[in-house]
Amino acid sequence: MKHDRILLDHGSGGRASHDLIASLFLPQFDNEFLREMNDSAVVAIGGTKLAFSTDSYVVDPIFFPGGDIGSLAIHGTVNDLAMRGARPLYLSVGFIIEEGFPMADLKTIAGSMKNAAAEAGIVIATGDTKVVPKGATDKVFINTAGIGIIDPDVNISGQNARPGDKVILSGTIADHGITILTCREGLQFDAPLKSDSAPLNTLVAEMLATSRKINVLRDPTRGGLATSLNEIAGQSRVGIRVHEEAIPVRPEVQAACELLGIDPLYLANEGKLIACAAAQDAEKLIDIMHKNPYGRDACIIGEVISDHPGKVFMKTIIGGNRIVDMLTGEPLPRIC
């Protein structure tokens, strides 16, 4: 490892996070499930395929346009399960609460979680609460873990992208990341910014009902679209080529990113997915996605190629090509 102390960069979801996992956690916990480096583990119990995932939420601020730490915690774990093609079933919820935290705020967060779970059709089945002295944490942190069931003929993994697959994106990028950044810094723009935090399991179910030739699903959260594409390229040992003009960014988000000097490719999303699917099914997948409120801006942004395995390339608007690397550095800590 290059550092003898943990840095904020290690929590970015980018290259430093991957290096930390590969050099420290994987050697300690090495097993067949972790080696896959997917958002959820797929385990078989009594002949039934289950997806199992966990995540922790430390977002700052805890309330933001489009959601709060509670709804984000539900959406994040529901989406991690859905990215393996699972139907989410049950969640656990753990709270670490700072002494002095307002009871009214905790009730609001719990209500958001209740509503988010109801929309996703998942049950909060167990949980835990800890309270620590004032200053020992920042307001409230939440951990969620979830399980879901996977149909026997569904096999979705970051390792399964194949040359010729089309790369599909379910909608605009960087909405969550730029919203959190501007809230944290107290910046205001003429057009309001709003997080895209949302449950994607219904969208995934509709996609799978349309085609079983979906090879990869990934929600591009920390590290953004660029990092997630690099993860897929590395896991599948393929190249990925995307087209700059095809990647949707809301005008207000693009303007804010340009003002702040931030590339939207590297900002977090909490309600979008990437799919690598067989070319012959791509258009019908787009058609069905457009009928879902969380996929109405879905589009094809590129293709999987056999050249340059492990690399992501962008065909730019002016006709050139550039390498799109994984996130390096930490532009925005505590994004989720």
N, C-alpha and C positions, 0 to 999 in steps of 0.2 A: 504494500500500500504506500502511496506517496505522502500521506499525512499521518502524524501521530496523535491527532485530535479530530473529533467529528466537527465538520463544518456545515453551515446551512446548505451548501452545495450538495452534500450527501443526501438531502431530502428533496432534491429538485425533481426527481424522476428522470434525470438525464444521465450523462455519461458517468458522473461521479457516483450516482446511486447504483448504477449497474456494476461499477467497479467494486463498490462496497459489498454488494451481494455476492459477486463472483469470488472475491478474494477473502472475505471473512465469513459470511453466513453459510454459503454453500459448502465450504469445506467442513464446517462444524455440523451442519444438519443434513448433509448430502443424502438424497434419496431420489427415487425415480420421479416423484411428483414435483419436487422443487427444481429438478434439472430442466424441466420443460419451460420454466420461466413464463408461465401464463398467468392471467389474472385470477384464475381459480384452478384448484386441483380437481381432477376427475377421478373418483374412486368407485369401485364396484363393491356392493354389499348385497349378498344373496342374489346375485344376478341383476341387480338394479344399478344403473349408472347414476351417480350423484355428482354434482358440482359443489365444491366447498370453498368458501372464500372468507377473508377477514380484512378489515381496513380500519384506520383510525383517522379522526377528523379534528383538526386544530385551527381551522380557518379563522382569519382575523380580517375584518370584523365578523362577529358571529351572526349579525343580521345585515342583509344586503338586498338590493333590488333583485327580485326573482327567487328569493329563498332565504334560508338561514341554516345554521350548522345542523339543525335537526333533520330537515328535509334532505339536505345534502348527504347526510350520513346514510339515510335509507336509500336514496337514489344511487349512491356510489356502490354499495354492496349488491343491490338488485342488478345493476348494470354489469358488475364483474361476473355475476352468475350467468346473466343473459349472454355474455360474450363467449361462453362455451356452448351456447344453444340450449341452456337449461331453463326450465320453468321454475322460478323462485318459489320456495315453499315457506321457510321459517327463518327468522332472524333472532339473534341475541343482541342486546344493547347494553353497553357498559358506560357509565358516567363517572368522570373524575371532575368534581366540582370544587371551586375555590370557596373557602369560608367567606361569607358576606355577599355571595352572589344573590341578586334579587330573585325572590320566589316567583314573582310575576313573569320574569324572563324565562325561568325554567319551565313554567307552565306553558308559555308560548311555544317554546322549543318542543316540548312533549306533544302539544297539539299539532304542530307541523309534522312531527314524526308519525302520529296517528293517521293524519290525512294522507301523507305520502305512502304509508304502508297500505292503506285502503285502496288508493289508486293503483298501486302495483299488484294488489291481490296477494300480499304476503303477510304472514302472521308474526308479530313480535312475541316469541314464545318464552323467552327467558331473559334475565338481565342482572345487572349489578350496579351498586352505587357506592362511591367512595367520596369523602369530603376531606380536603387537605387544608392546612393552615393558609391564611391569606398570604399571597406572594409565592406560594409553593407551586402554583400553576397559574394560568391566565384565564380567568373566568370559568370556562368549562371545556373539557375535551371529551369526545365521544368515540367509543370503539363499537363497531358492529361486525358480526360474523353471520354468514348465511349459508343455507343449503338449498339446492334445487335438484330437480329430477331431469334427466336427459333421455330422450327417445333412443332406442337401441341403434337406429340407423343414422344418427347424427354424430358426426366426427369433426368438430371445429376446433382448430388449434393454431397458434402462431407459427407452427412448423409446417402447415399444410398448403401454403401459397404455391401455385404452380405457374410456370411460364404460360402466357396466354390469358390468364385470369384478368378480368377488369377490376380496377380499384374503384370502389363506390364510397362516397362520403354522404352521410345522411343530412347534412345541412351546413350552415355557416360556422366558421371557426372563430375562436378567440373571445367569444361573448363573455364567458365566465371570467377568464383571466383579466380582461381589461376592466370589467365591472368591479372586481375586487380591488384592483390597483387604484382606480380612480376614487372609490369609496375610502380606501385607506389613506390616500393623500389629500382627500377633501377637494378633488377636482370636479368641476361641473362643465357640461357641454350642452349646447343648444338641444341636441337630440338625446333623449334619455338612454342610458346604457342599462342592460338587464342581463343577469346570468341566465344561461340556458339549462340550468339544473333540471333534470327530468328523468323519469323511469323509462327505459327502452325495452323492457321485456315484451310488451305487447307488440311493438314494432318488429322485434326479432321473431316472435311467434308467427306473425303474418308473413314475414319473409320466408321462413322455413316451410310454411304451408304452400308457398308458391314455388320454391325450389329447394332441393336437397343438395344442390351443387354449390353451396356456400362453403368455402374452405377455411376462411379466417374471418373472425370478428374481433374488433378491438375498439375500446373507447379511449380516445386520445386525451387523457386527463393531464396530469403533471408532465411537463415536457412538450405537450402539444402534438399537433399533427406530425411534425417533422420527426420527433423522437419515436412516436408509435410506428411510423413507416419504417424507420431504421430497425426497430425491434423486430418487425415482421420479416424484413429482408435478411437480417442476421439469423433468426431462428429457422427460416425456410431455405437459407442459402440460395437466394435468388436476387436479381436486381429489380428495382421498382422505378418506373418512369412516370412522373406526374406532369401535368400541364398547368402552368401558372394561371392562365386565363380561365381555367375550369374550376379553380378553387374559390368557393363563395365566401366573401367577407362582407358584412354589412357596412354600408358607407360610413356610418358614424363610428364603427369600430376601426375601420381603416384610417379614418381621419385622426382618431385618438392615438392609434399606434404610430402614425407618421409624426404627430406632434411630440410624442414621448420617445421616439427613436427605437421602437420595439417592433420586432418582426412577428406578425400574428401567427406564423407557422409554429412558434415556440410557446404560445400562450395556452393555458389549460382550457379544456372544454368539459362540461359535466352533463351534457345531454346529447352527445353526438357519437356516431359510430363509424368505423371504417370496415368495409367488407371486401374481401377478395373472393370473387365468384367466377364460375365458368362464363366465358364470353357469350355463349348462346343464351344464357339466362339473365344477363345483365339488364337488358331493357325491360323485361317483364318484372324484374325486381324493382327497378326504378318506378315503374307504373304503380305497383302496389304500395311502395313507400310513400308516394305522393298523396295517397289517400289517408295516411296517418298524420295526425297533427305534429308528430315529432320527426316526420320524414318528408314534409312537403317541399323542402328545398333540396332533396336528394339529387345527386348527379354523379356521373362517371368522371373521375379526375385523372385517371391514368391506367396503366397496365403493368402486369408483372412480366419481366423479361428474364431470359437466361443469362445474358451478359452481365459481367461485373457483380457476381454474387455478394450480398451483404451491403450493397451500396444503393443509395437513393439519388436519382437525378431529376432535375426539373427542367422542362422545356420552357424557356422564358417567353414573355410576351414579345420580345424583340427577335425571337428565333434562335437564341443561343441555348447552351446547356450549362447547368452548374450543378455541382454536388450539393446535396442537402444533408448536412451532418446532424448528429444527435445534439441535443441541448448541452452546452458547456457553460458552467456558471449557474448562478441562482438569481434570475432577474426579479423573482417575486416569491419569497418564502411564505409558508403557511397559506397556500392557495386553496387547500381543501382540508 
